[in-house]
Amino acid sequence: MTTARIALPLALAVASASAALAVAPSAFEAHVLLAAQDDPVALADHAVARSFDAAVAAREIDAALAAGDADLARSFLELAREQDVLVDPALVEKVALANAGVATAKRSLGSFARGLIVGEAEDVSGFAGTAVGDLFVLGDVRDVVREGARLAAGGEADELVLGLACVGLAVTAATYATLGVGVPARVGLTAIKAARQTGRLGAGMAAWIGHSLREVIDWTILKRAVSRAAVAEPAAAARGIREAVRVEKAQSLVRFVGDVGRVQASAGGRAALDGLRLAEGSRDMSKVARLAAAKGGKTRAILKLAGRGAIVLAVGAFDLATWLLWALLTLFAFVSSLKRATERITERYCARRKRRRARRARYARSSTLQGAHGADCAVAAGSVW
């Protein structure tokens, strides 16, 4: 019975220790993620460390080159160098050739012209052309006229692009007035319109921008203004567009488009478009801007590799907290079982010492009695003689 009382808590301690060892890695990772949930750089580093190696680098670079995305291939190469991941020298040479000026000059010129005239930004050059057109108002006027004509004719107009173009006219005026202070916001608006027109704007982000535009733009005045533009009253249309944009309510939207512009400045136009596809609101875009400021040209590779996990927790905070709770419970069970086993071992040891002392005391008393009995016998024998 005594042995069983000791064996049971020892067995529970061993079982708890085994469970704690099994849970510990996930609990440690949960602790790291919870501590870094508002730090996109730490989240990105964690995601890259878990999933990026030489095989992934080679696969992603090959895929980017096959898709004609030399910028993404270069981004993965930069990430591999930062992580000390070896890349085949032949693959490095392919990336260098794909990004060479001679190889891309013709394509870049065509992309720039398409971005300037049509507003489509498929690559860096196209984004540059779109930005130039918007900075000189041409792009915003083009989008207002195109979408406004559709709206006036009762057709299906892209109200998001129309609203952004109207805000862009106001932001461009502020850019000129402040001698370039508003350039990030101006470039950010360009990136958002380009993402919308090329289908790279995520549904969550489009919903957030639409909600923000409803607060910034008086759509009744704007629809009247674009109707005047359609009937050749440009002066009245311009006044109506300015009146429709409530600049005093555009702070959050301007802050958001400024973050988009900062991503473009730090990591390039394609990184800004990738960020807009992943982000679901202004807070997400702010995190992408912080990530781009820290990682530069490696941003596109990180966003491609980690997805939203680069800016937000890929696992719910509740699930992570559950791992920590299980780790604490197994640790508590181990300590409690070990404490109980130690107490019972100590109790058994103390009981054995007491029994030993009792036996010694009985032996001593027995010896004393025997000695006294022997002395009495000797005295009795002497008296007889």
N, C-alpha and C positions, 0 to 999 in steps of 0.2 A: 504494500500500500504506500509506504514511504517513497519507494523508488518511482512509482507511478506519479506521485504528487510532484516530483522533480522533473520527470521525463516529459510530462504534458506541457508545462510552460517553456521548456527548452525546445520542444518540437514546434510550438507556436512561434518562438523567437526565430528559429531557422526558416519557417515558412514566411514570416513577415519580412525577414531579411531578403529572401529570394524575390518576394513580390516588390520590395523597395528597389532592388537592383534592376528589375524588369521595367519599373515605372520611371526610374530616375532619369534616363535620357530624354524621354518625352516631357517630363516635368521641367527639366533644365531648359529644354528648347522653349517650352511654354513661358517660362520666366523671362527668357531673353526676348521673346516676341512681345510679351506684355510690356516690358520695359521700353521697347523700341517702337511701340504702336504709333507714336506721333513723330517718329524720326524716319523719313523715307530713305535716307542714306543707309542707316543701319538695317532697315528691312531689306533693301536691295542687296547689301553685302551678304546678309544671311541667305537670301534666295540664291545668289550667285554661288556662294560657297557650297550649297547643297547640291546644285544641279549642273555646274559648269566644269567640264574637264576637256581633255584633248579630243576625245571622240565627238563631244557635243560641239566644240569649236569648229572642227573640220566639217561636220555635217551642216551646221548653220552657214558657214562661209560658202560652201559649195551650193547650198540652196539659194543664198542671196545672189551669187554670181549667175546661177542658172536663170533666176528671175530678172536679171538685168539691174539689180539694185546694188551697185558698186558701193554706195554710201553705207549701206547696212553691213556689207562684207568688211569694209574698213572699220566699222564700229566694233564688230566682233573681234577683229584682229587686235585692235587697241585694248579691248577687254582681256584678251588672252595674254597680252604682254603685261598688263597690270597684275593679273593673277598668276604669272609665271607658268602659264600653260604653253607647252611646246606645240608649234604649228609647223607642218611640213613646209620647208623652204620653197618648194614648187608652188604651193598654194599661196604663200606670201607674195611670190612674184606675180601670180595671176591677179591678186588684189591690186598690186601696184600698177599693173598694166591697165586694169579696168578703170582705175582712177586717174590715169595719165591724161594730161591736157589734150594731147593730139587725138586720143581715142574718143574723147567726149566733147570736143569743141563743136562739132556739127550738131550733135544731139542737143547740146546746151543752148545753142543759138535758136534752134527751133522751139525748144521748151520756153525760152525767155519770151519769144515773140507770141507764142500761144498764151502764156500767162498774162502778158501785157494787153493783148487784144481781147481774148475770150475770158480770162480770169481763171483758167485751169492750172493747178500747180501739181504736176506729177513728180517733179524732182526739185532740186535746189534752184536750178536756173529758172524753172517755171514759177517757183515761189518768188524769186527775185523780180521777175517781170510783173507778176501780180502786185507785189509790194510797190514797185515804181509807179504802176498805173494808179493804185489807190492813193499814194502819197501826193500825186498831182491831180487828184479828184476824178480822173478819168474813169477809174474802175468803179467808184461809187456811183457816178452819174450813169455809167453803162448799166449797172445793176438796177438802179432806181427806174430808169427808162424801160428796161426790159420787163422787170417784174410789175412795175406800175402799169404798163400797157396791158399786160395780161389781166391785172386786177380790174382796170377800167373797162375792159372788154367782157368782163364776167367770166374770164377763164380761170384756170387753176394757177395761182401765183404762189411762189415760195415766200411766205410772209416773213420767215426768219431771215432770209437773205435780204429782203427789202428793208426790214427793220435794222439790220446790221449796217446796210449801206447808208441809211439815214443817220444812224449814230456815227458812222464813219465820217460823214460830211462835217458833223460837229466836232469830232475828235481831230480831224485834219485842220480845221480852223484853229483849234487850241494848239496844235503842233506848231503851226506857223507863228501863232501869237507868242508862244513861249520859247521860240528859237530851238525847237527840237526836243524839249523836255518830254513831250507826249509821244515820242517816236515808238517806244515799246507798246503802248496802247494801240497806236495806229497799225503797227506790224501785227499785233495780236488779232485785231479785227480782220486783217487780210487773211491770216491763217484760219480763222474760224469760217470765213466765207468760203475759202478754198476747200476746207474739210467738208463743209455742207454740200458744195457743188460736186465734189468727187466721191460722195458717199462714205466719207471717213469720220463723220461725226456720230458718236455713240448716241443711242436713243435717250439714255439718261441725261447726257449733256445737252442734247437738243431740247429736251423738256425743260431743263433748268434755264437755258438761254431764252426760250420762248416765254417762260414765266417772268424773267427779268425784263424782257422787252415790253411786255404788257404793262409793267410799272413805269417804264421810261417813256413810252410812246403813246400819244393820244391817237388811236387808230382811226377815229372818226375824222379828225383833222387831216391825218395823213392820206386817207382814201380820197378825201375831197381834193387834196393837193395833187395827187397823182392823176386824178381825173382831169384837172386843169392842164397838167402837162400833156395828157393825151389829146387835148383839143387845142394845143399850140398856145398855151399861156405860160411860158417858162418863168417869167418874173413872179407871177402869182403863185406858181407851183413851188418855187424856191422859198418864198416867204412862208408858205404853208408847211413845208417840210421843216423849216427852222422852228416854227411854232409848235409843231407836233412833237419834237424831241424835248422832253423835260430834263434838261441837263442836271438840275439840282437833285434829281432822283437816280442819277446814273452812277453814283459813287461805287457801288458794289460791282456793277458791270464793267466800269472802267478799270477797277482794280483787277478783276478777272482777266480782261483782255491784256492788261499790262503783264500779268503772269505768263500768258501765252507768248507775248513778245519777248519776255526774258528767256523763255525756253528756246525760242528761235535764235536769240543772240548767243546763248551758251552752247547749244548743241545742234543748231541748224533747223531749217524749215521742216524737214521730214520728221524730225524728233517732235516738233510742235504738233504736227498732224497726228503722229502716233499717240502723243499724250492726250489729244482731244478725243481720240477713239476710245481710250481706256478710262478717262476721267468721267465722273458722273455729276460734277458740280464744281463750284469755285474752290472749295477746300481741297479737292483732289488735284486741281490744276496748280494750286499753290505748292503742294507737295512735289508735283512734277517739276516745277520751277526750281525748288530747292535741290532736287536730285540732279537736274541738268547743271546747276551752278557748281555742284561738287564733282560730277562725273564728266562733264563736257561731251566730247565725241563718243564716249562709251554709252551714252544714255539710250540710244536706239537699241543697242544690243541688250541692255538690261531690261528695257521694256518688252522687247520681243521674247526674252528668255523667261522673265518672271511674271509678265502680265500685270494685273492689278496688285499682285503680291508684292510688287516693288514699292507701292505707295500706301497700301492698306493691309491689314491683317488678312491673310488668306483663310485663316481659321477663326471662327467666332471667339470673342473674348470669354464667353461662358464655357466653351469647350476647353480653352486653355486653362481657365481657372479650375475646371474639373480635374485636369491632370495634376495641378498643384495640390488640390485637396486630397486626391488619392495618394500622392506622394507623402503628404503630411500624415494621413491616416496610417499608412503602412509603417512609417517611421515611428509613430506613436505606439502602434501595436508591437513593434519590435522592442522598443525601450520598455514598455509595460511588461511584456513577456519575460524579457531578460531580468528585469527588476524582481518579478515574482519568483523566477527560478533561483536567483541569487538569495532571496529571502528564505526560500525553502531549504536551499543547501546550507545556509547559515544556521537555520533552525535545527537541521539534522546534525550538523557539526556540534552545536551547543548541547543538544540532547545526548550525543555520544560522549562528550566530555563529562556531563553530569553523571551518566551511567558509570563511566570509568572511575570518577572520583568516589561514587557510591560503593563500587566494588572494592576500591582500595581501602575505604573506610571500614567496610565490613571485614575485609581481610585483616586490617590492623586490629580491630576489636576482637576478632577470632584469635589472633596470635596472642593478644594480651590475656584473654581468658584462658587460653591453653597454658600460657606461662604461669598464671596465677594458680591454675589447677595443679600444675606440676610442682609448684612450691609447697602447696598445701599437702600434697601427697608425701613429699620429702619430710616435712615436719612431722607428719603422722607416723611415718616409718621410724624416725629417730626416737620418738617417744615410746614406741613399742620396744625398741631395743634397749 
